[in-house]
Amino acid sequence: MSQAANSPLGILGGGGQLGHALRARATAASVAVTAPSSAEVDVRDRDSVERWLARDRPTRIINAAAFTAVDAAESNRAAAFAVNGVGAGHVAAAAAATGARLVFVSTDYVFADATGDVTENEPTNPTSVYGESKRAGEEATLSRGGAVLRVSWLFGAHGHNFVKTILRRARAGEALRVVDDQRGVPNAATGVAAALLDLSARDDARGIYHYAGTPGVSWHGFAAEILRRAQPLGLVPEDVALSSCSSAELAQPARRPEDVILRGTQLRDALGTPLADWRPELDALLRRIAAEPTLLD
């Protein structure tokens, strides 16, 4: 058996919601995994990354390690770039040196000023520190022959995300106020994980790909859909107050993309996958939370 066949899939950022989904998907597919914690492999430290690759010898790597505190990044530029930009560069350089295939997970925040459907060839224009740092990570990855998968509005069973926040606040009896002037596409971590595993297994995986789900929706519309689907499961009260507001009213430190619907053909052409409808995946997550309420703890 070849060394490549014996080598594990390397996952960085394995403790996050996407990392959990990646490890579960790999286990289900009987794929060996090395998924060190950030304490074990700090992407900010080039030597740490190189020691991991020399020890575990993965032949493909998914870099989902990220500084994701979007608003905090505005006052912590160096910290965001250390992980999302410089750290991604360390991973890209080490992967190229060992011949490992690399996929870097990026974001719709690189398109803050775009409007409507956005393809892989659309010029980037990030207007937040988070978006700028992720674009730096993209450039570092692409310069070393790696692939980039952009994802928007991720939700899953583990970690922090909008679905769990809405459920927690509704269950606590809070009145919900959600912006209605930002549109995007929610995407389930389970579906994104499946695409990442398939993409990382391809010898010809290069350049930029969009995980293009459907349909587009505003954050307010997404919140309404979460509540509508959660109520029959007894996850939230039936009388939850949900109102809308503008982004200007919230006055968040980081500017969000206003109307970015990731679209493209690269992933579909590479994997033969259709647009992913997030609504059945939302139902599946809500059923899981109903069966495992501790997921909201």
ABEGO torsion letter per residue (X at the ends): XBAAAABBBBBBGAABAAAAAAAAAAAAAGBBBBBBBAAABBAABAAAAAAAAAAAGBABBBBABBBABAAAAAABAAAAAAAAAAAAAAAAAAAAAAGBBBBBBBBAAAAAABBEBBBAABBBBBABAAAAAAAAAAAAAAAAGBBBBBBBGBBBABEBBAAAAAAAAAAAGBBBBBBAABBBBBBBAAAAAAAAAAAAABAABBEBBBBBBOBBBBAAAAAAAAAAAAAAAGABBAABBBBBBBAAAAGBABBBBABBBBBEAAAAAAAGBBBBBAAAAAAAAAAAAAABAAAAX
